[in-house]
C-alpha cells in the first residue's frame, strides 16, 4: 500500500512561486527541467508541492529562471 504524502502550505506556496516565475519567463516545464538537469515530472511534482527541492536544486532553478534564490521563496 502506498502512503499518501501530505502537502504542506509551504511546499505548495514554494511550488506555485516557481511555477509563476517560470511562466513569466515564458518557459515550459520541459525547458526548465532541461536547464536544471531533472525530469519534467520532477518539475511538475515541485510545482504542485508533492516534492521539495533541496537547496542545490533551488539554486539551479533560480539560475535557470534568472532570479535570486530569495526571489523563489514566498516566506
Wavefront OBJ file of the C-alpha trace (Angstrom):
o trace
v 0.000 0.000 0.000
v 1.353 3.441 -0.929
v 1.335 6.203 1.650
v -0.204 9.478 0.548
v 2.130 12.424 1.084
v 0.647 15.360 2.919
v 1.313 18.607 1.084
v 2.262 21.420 3.426
v 1.229 25.004 2.822
v 4.905 25.967 2.466
v 5.563 23.270 -0.151
v 2.513 24.367 -2.105
v 3.450 28.063 -1.964
v 7.050 27.358 -2.997
v 5.890 25.290 -5.959
v 3.389 27.885 -7.101
v 6.022 30.623 -6.839
v 8.412 28.631 -9.037
v 5.584 27.977 -11.494
v 4.597 31.660 -11.624
v 8.169 32.804 -12.267
v 8.636 30.073 -14.886
v 5.531 31.205 -16.735
v 6.560 34.874 -16.501
v 9.858 33.880 -18.124
v 7.871 32.068 -20.839
v 9.495 28.707 -20.099
v 7.813 25.329 -20.307
v 8.298 22.695 -17.636
v 10.285 20.756 -20.212
v 12.667 23.645 -20.875
v 13.164 24.357 -17.169
v 13.777 20.673 -16.476
v 16.358 20.570 -19.271
v 18.169 23.641 -17.894
v 18.165 22.276 -14.349
v 19.017 18.680 -15.245
v 15.952 16.917 -13.844
v 12.901 15.304 -15.395
v 9.803 17.193 -16.421
v 7.880 15.028 -13.958
v 10.116 16.208 -11.125
v 9.443 19.870 -12.012
v 5.726 19.081 -12.014
v 5.991 17.477 -8.578
v 7.813 20.540 -7.235
v 5.285 22.953 -8.734
v 2.354 21.078 -7.208
v 4.019 20.761 -3.801
v 4.381 16.974 -3.879
v 8.165 17.195 -3.709
v 10.547 19.639 -2.057
v 13.686 20.638 -3.918
v 16.892 20.587 -1.896
v 18.925 23.794 -1.682
v 21.222 22.780 -4.520
v 18.225 22.280 -6.796
v 16.646 25.565 -5.657
v 19.904 27.289 -6.632
v 19.843 25.611 -10.066
v 16.203 26.586 -10.571
v 16.956 30.181 -9.609
v 19.835 30.319 -12.088
v 17.709 28.767 -14.824
v 14.960 31.326 -14.158
v 17.498 34.161 -13.916
v 16.340 35.231 -10.442
v 17.921 35.318 -6.982
v 17.301 32.375 -4.668
v 15.465 34.687 -2.225
v 13.025 35.598 -5.005
v 11.820 32.000 -5.157
v 10.896 31.727 -1.502
v 7.420 33.061 -0.734
v 8.070 33.333 3.006
l 1 2 3 4 5 6 7 8 9 10 11 12 13 14 15 16 17 18 19 20 21 22 23 24 25 26 27 28 29 30 31 32 33 34 35 36 37 38 39 40 41 42 43 44 45 46 47 48 49 50 51 52 53 54 55 56 57 58 59 60 61 62 63 64 65 66 67 68 69 70 71 72 73 74 75
